[in-house]
Amino acid sequence: MVDLLRIVCWHLQMLEVVYLLYCGRYFYPVLVFILFMGCATALVITLRLQRKKVMALVNECRLTPLVWDGWVRAISSHRLLPGDVMVLQQGKALCDMVVLQGNCLAVESMLTGEVCGHNI
């Protein structure tokens, strides 16, 4: 419903711009065009910066404490396999995992993708 409303408002705004251009009033349509181009440019720059951050995180390699044969050993995060038992440290986790012992604090918005999440 919200998307339909946005589409209708956008079409009405474009019709208004076309009408004002037809009437010979150029200030408002030019202003709308400049604002649109500024917002589009800011969006592209933001998306490129976010993409660089995600790619840097994907290529990041950290030493991860892994429980193996009853000993805790540090291995590269790229060498983790499904079923490995790790020791969680404070900070960010670089993979999906299940907590076997203890507890964990996670931000729900990171799990669900919602803008305003709750701590679980």
N, C-alpha and C positions, 0 to 999 in steps of 0.2 A: 504494500500500500504506500509506504514511504517512497519507494523508488518511482512509482507511478506519479506521485505528487511532484517529485523532483523533475521528472521528464516534462510534465505539464507546465511547471513554472519556468523551466528552461525555454520551452517553445514560446511561451507568452513573452518572455524577455526578448527573445530573438525577433519576434513579431514587432515588439515595441521599437527595437533598434531599427528594423527595416522601415517602419512607419516614420520614425524621426528622420532617417536619411532621406526618405521620399519627400518629407516636408521641408527639407533644407536646413534642418537643425543638426549640426555636426558635432557639437561639444559632447553631449551625452553618449552617442554611439562610439566616438573615439575614446572617451574615458572608459567605457565598458570594455572595449577591445584591449586597451592598455592594461587594465586590471586583469582581464582574462589571460593575457600573455604573461604577465608577472606571476600569476598563480600557477600557470602551467609550467613555467620555467622553475619556480620554486619546488614544485612537485617532482619534476624530473631530477633536479639536483638532490633532493632528499632521497628519492628511490635509489639513485646511483650510490650515494653514501651508505645507505643501509645494505645494499648489495655487496659493497666492498667489505663492510663489517662482517656480514654473514660468510663471505668467502674466506676471510681471514680466520674466522672461528672454525670453519670446516678444515682448513689446512693446518690449524694449530695442533701441535703435538705436545702432550704433557706426560710426565711420569706419573703413573697411577699405582697406588699400593694394591697389590693383588695377593690374596691368600692362596698359596699353592703348597700342597703337602704339609699343611700345618704351619707353614712359615709365611711371613709377609714379605713380599718382594716387590720391587718397583719395576714396572715395565712401561713401555710406550703405550699411550692411549690408542694408537692405531693398531696395536696387536691384540686388543680385547676381543674375545669371542663370546657368543651366547653361552651362558652357564657359568662364566667366570664369577668368582666371589671376590668383591673388592671391599676395601676399607674406605668408607666415605669420609672425606675431610671437609672442613668448613669451606664454603665457596660454591662455585658452580660445578655441576656434574656435566661431563662431556658425552654422556650416552644415556639411553633409557635403562632403567634399573628397577628392581624390586627390593625394598628394604626388608631384610630377613630378621634383624634384631635392632632394638632401639626405636627411635622415632625420627621423623623428618618434618621440617617446616617447608612448605611449598606455596607459591603464589598461584592461586587457582586460575588466574587470567593467562598464565603461561601454559597451562594444561588445556584450557578450553578455547583460548583465543579471544575471550571477551575483553572489552576495553576496561571495564571496572570489575576486577575480580576480588575475591575474598581469600584470606589466608586459610588454608585447611590444615 
